[in-house]
Amino acid sequence: MQITDIKVRKLFDEGPMKAVVSVTFDGQLAVHDIKVINARDKFFIVMPSRKNPDDTYRDIVHPINAQFRSMLEEAVVAAYEEALANADSEIAEPAQI
């Protein structure tokens, strides 16, 4: 299974949640609402989840093994860092008319 697209849908300046992304696999399956979190000076992802009646959360979709989770996390964090750099450069450069 290949990651064919990552869209950084929203960036956050405050708090540990830094972005919300959508990932497309093989151009045929999209997973929305993957969160990029920064805690303890490390970036990681949190998969989409739902709240259970006992106030715990359960992932709706998740990687089955550590190898795929690592590959997904690296790709999503790289896309976040690229989107952040692009957002910073857009702020630094005045718009051309």
C-alpha positions in Angstrom: 0.0 0.0 0.0 1.5 3.3 -1.1 0.7 6.8 0.2 -0.3 8.7 -2.9 -1.3 12.1 -1.3 -1.1 13.9 2.0 -3.2 17.1 2.4 -2.5 19.3 5.5 -5.9 20.7 6.1 -5.3 22.9 9.1 -2.3 24.2 11.0 -2.3 25.2 14.6 0.1 27.6 16.4 -1.0 27.0 20.0 -1.1 23.8 22.0 0.3 20.4 21.3 -1.9 19.7 18.2 -0.1 21.2 15.3 -2.0 20.0 12.2 -4.9 18.0 10.9 -4.2 16.0 7.7 -5.9 13.7 5.2 -3.9 10.8 3.7 -4.8 9.0 0.5 -3.6 5.4 -0.1 -3.2 3.9 -3.6 -5.3 6.8 -5.0 -8.4 5.0 -3.7 -8.8 5.2 0.1 -8.7 8.5 2.1 -8.3 8.7 5.8 -9.3 12.1 7.3 -8.6 13.7 10.6 -5.1 12.3 11.4 -3.6 14.7 13.9 0.0 15.8 14.2 1.0 16.2 17.8 4.1 17.7 19.4 4.9 16.5 22.9 8.2 16.1 24.7 10.0 17.7 21.7 8.8 14.9 19.4 6.2 14.9 16.6 3.9 11.9 16.3 0.5 11.2 14.8 -2.8 10.3 16.3 -5.3 8.4 14.3 -9.0 9.4 13.9 -11.0 8.1 16.9 -14.5 8.2 18.4 -15.6 8.6 22.0 -17.1 5.5 23.7 -19.9 5.7 26.2 -17.4 5.3 29.0 -15.6 8.5 27.9 -12.6 6.5 26.5 -11.5 6.8 22.9 -11.1 4.1 20.3 -9.3 4.5 16.9 -11.6 4.2 13.9 -8.7 3.3 11.7 -5.1 2.4 12.6 -1.9 0.8 11.3 -1.7 -2.9 12.0 2.1 -3.0 12.6 4.9 -0.8 13.8 6.6 -0.7 10.5 3.6 0.8 8.6 2.9 3.2 11.5 6.5 4.4 11.3 6.3 4.9 7.6 3.0 6.7 7.9 4.2 8.9 10.7 7.4 9.9 8.9 5.4 10.8 5.7 2.8 12.8 7.6 5.3 14.7 9.8 7.3 15.5 6.6 4.2 16.9 4.9 3.4 19.0 8.0 6.9 20.4 8.1 6.7 21.3 4.4 3.3 22.9 4.9 4.6 24.9 7.9 7.7 26.1 5.9 5.4 27.1 3.0 3.1 29.0 5.4 6.1 30.8 6.9 7.5 31.8 3.5 4.1 33.1 2.4 4.0 35.3 5.5 7.6 36.5 5.0 7.1 37.4 1.3 4.6 40.2 0.5 2.0 39.2 -2.1 2.7 40.3 -5.7 0.1 42.3 -7.4 
